[in-house]
Amino acid sequence: MRPPVAHHHPARDASRHPFRFLIVEDEKRLALSLAKGLTAEGYAVDVVHDGREGLHRASEGSYDLVILDIMLPGLNGYRVCAALRAAGHEVPILMLTAKDGEYDEAEGLDTGADDYLTKPFSYVVLVARIKALLRRHGQGAGASPVLELGGLRIDTAARRVFLDGDEVTLTAKEFSVLEQLAVRAGEVVSKAQILEHVWDFAYDGDPNIVEVYVSTLRRKLDAGLIHTVRGAGYRLEAAR
């Protein structure tokens, strides 16, 4: 069974909605490192480790960019890229590979990739390539956004939260949990998704830790902002 995926249709007002990326990379430590770094930059990031799942997510979700490894189980990156383009998906694709050489680069670009980066690569270079692709596709420079929902304002660059104009002090983990709910405001976010993005895929502690942080957020913010969807997760909504 595929894990649930939140389908978010990004608005082009970058001051309110973060750009949403999909990382398709089977090296889990690398994928996690990239996801954490890009989340810190203010982007919303989903990660999968299999080519077939990557194709499904990229086809069904609304992403602003796909970071796609070439050597993947299931389907390799060339085939994933070619399938997306054949289906009419124009999402920018940045291909990653441990291989090098003109032939590999040409093959990647021939299948419809927009750019190509060979491992090992500089994270700074990766971010620069990402911003260049977003600009090229008319999506702005990808600046860290401010998220707003009713009286709630979340500055993801400064990592500050305001409620009805008053600043609310949160710990780093509390902020990260709130941010995951805010980037998918109005949608159900599962405990597993929060654990994956805030703790990481290797976390093997009590998953009920999420409930503890949600409870704390309700106490510090308006209790009516975070709704529990029994058996599914949590949804952030403006208080009625």
Solvent accessible surface area in square Angstrom, and as a share of the most:
residue,aa,sasa,rsa
1,M,240,1.07
2,R,131,0.48
3,P,75,0.47
4,P,89,0.56
5,V,30,0.17
6,A,9,0.07
7,H,77,0.34
8,H,21,0.09
9,H,140,0.63
10,P,21,0.13
11,A,42,0.32
12,R,150,0.55
13,D,66,0.34
14,A,36,0.28
15,S,66,0.43
16,R,102,0.37
17,H,62,0.28
18,P,5,0.03
19,F,10,0.04
20,R,2,0.01
21,F,0,0.00
22,L,0,0.00
23,I,0,0.00
24,V,0,0.00
25,E,0,0.00
26,D,55,0.29
27,E,87,0.39
28,K,98,0.41
29,R,204,0.74
30,L,44,0.22
31,A,0,0.00
32,L,35,0.18
33,S,68,0.44
34,L,6,0.03
35,A,9,0.07
36,K,97,0.41
37,G,20,0.19
38,L,0,0.00
39,T,25,0.15
40,A,72,0.56
41,E,55,0.25
42,G,4,0.04
43,Y,6,0.02
44,A,6,0.05
45,V,2,0.01
46,D,8,0.04
47,V,20,0.12
48,V,8,0.05
49,H,48,0.21
50,D,44,0.23
51,G,0,0.00
52,R,138,0.50
53,E,27,0.12
54,G,0,0.00
55,L,41,0.20
56,H,52,0.23
57,R,17,0.06
58,A,7,0.05
59,S,40,0.26
60,E,98,0.44
61,G,11,0.11
62,S,28,0.18
63,Y,22,0.08
64,D,1,0.01
65,L,0,0.00
66,V,0,0.00
67,I,0,0.00
68,L,0,0.00
69,D,4,0.02
70,I,1,0.00
71,M,111,0.50
72,L,18,0.09
73,P,68,0.43
74,G,44,0.42
75,L,16,0.08
76,N,54,0.28
77,G,0,0.00
78,Y,20,0.08
79,R,141,0.51
80,V,1,0.00
81,C,0,0.00
82,A,42,0.33
83,A,36,0.28
84,L,1,0.00
85,R,62,0.23
86,A,95,0.73
87,A,72,0.56
88,G,54,0.52
89,H,56,0.25
90,E,145,0.65
91,V,22,0.13
92,P,3,0.02
93,I,0,0.00
94,L,0,0.00
95,M,0,0.00
96,L,0,0.00
97,T,0,0.00
98,A,71,0.55
99,K,76,0.32
100,D,104,0.54
101,G,45,0.44
102,E,152,0.68
103,Y,165,0.63
104,D,17,0.09
105,E,74,0.33
106,A,50,0.39
107,E,52,0.23
108,G,0,0.00
109,L,75,0.37
110,D,122,0.63
111,T,30,0.17
112,G,24,0.23
113,A,10,0.07
114,D,39,0.20
115,D,25,0.13
116,Y,17,0.07
117,L,12,0.06
118,T,44,0.26
119,K,29,0.12
120,P,137,0.86
121,F,44,0.19
122,S,55,0.35
123,Y,76,0.29
124,V,116,0.67
125,V,63,0.36
126,L,0,0.00
127,V,16,0.09
128,A,57,0.45
129,R,79,0.29
130,I,0,0.00
131,K,60,0.25
132,A,32,0.25
133,L,0,0.00
134,L,0,0.00
135,R,136,0.50
136,R,149,0.54
137,H,68,0.31
138,G,66,0.63
139,Q,25,0.11
140,G,40,0.38
141,A,52,0.40
142,G,4,0.04
143,A,72,0.56
144,S,41,0.26
145,P,3,0.02
146,V,31,0.18
147,L,10,0.05
148,E,78,0.35
149,L,39,0.19
150,G,67,0.65
151,G,38,0.37
152,L,2,0.01
153,R,99,0.36
154,I,1,0.01
155,D,28,0.15
156,T,5,0.03
157,A,69,0.54
158,A,56,0.44
159,R,102,0.37
160,R,111,0.40
161,V,2,0.01
162,F,39,0.16
163,L,34,0.17
164,D,114,0.59
165,G,67,0.65
166,D,101,0.52
167,E,89,0.40
168,V,23,0.13
169,T,113,0.66
170,L,29,0.14
171,T,75,0.44
172,A,75,0.58
173,K,71,0.30
174,E,11,0.05
175,F,5,0.02
176,S,25,0.16
177,V,0,0.00
178,L,0,0.00
179,E,9,0.04
180,Q,9,0.04
181,L,0,0.00
182,A,12,0.09
183,V,10,0.06
184,R,4,0.02
185,A,43,0.33
186,G,43,0.41
187,E,46,0.21
188,V,55,0.32
189,V,1,0.01
190,S,17,0.11
191,K,58,0.24
192,A,67,0.52
193,Q,23,0.10
194,I,0,0.00
195,L,25,0.13
196,E,60,0.27
197,H,31,0.14
198,V,15,0.09
199,W,35,0.12
200,D,32,0.16
201,F,82,0.34
202,A,67,0.52
203,Y,77,0.29
204,D,138,0.72
205,G,36,0.35
206,D,85,0.44
207,P,69,0.43
208,N,72,0.37
209,I,48,0.25
210,V,0,0.00
211,E,77,0.35
212,V,88,0.51
213,Y,48,0.18
214,V,2,0.01
215,S,55,0.35
216,T,18,0.11
217,L,0,0.00
218,R,66,0.24
219,R,173,0.63
220,K,80,0.34
221,L,12,0.06
222,D,60,0.31
223,A,69,0.54
224,G,31,0.30
225,L,6,0.03
226,I,5,0.02
227,H,56,0.25
228,T,83,0.48
229,V,39,0.23
230,R,226,0.83
231,G,92,0.88
232,A,46,0.36
233,G,9,0.08
234,Y,11,0.04
235,R,63,0.23
236,L,1,0.01
237,E,36,0.16
238,A,42,0.32
239,A,49,0.38
240,R,245,0.89
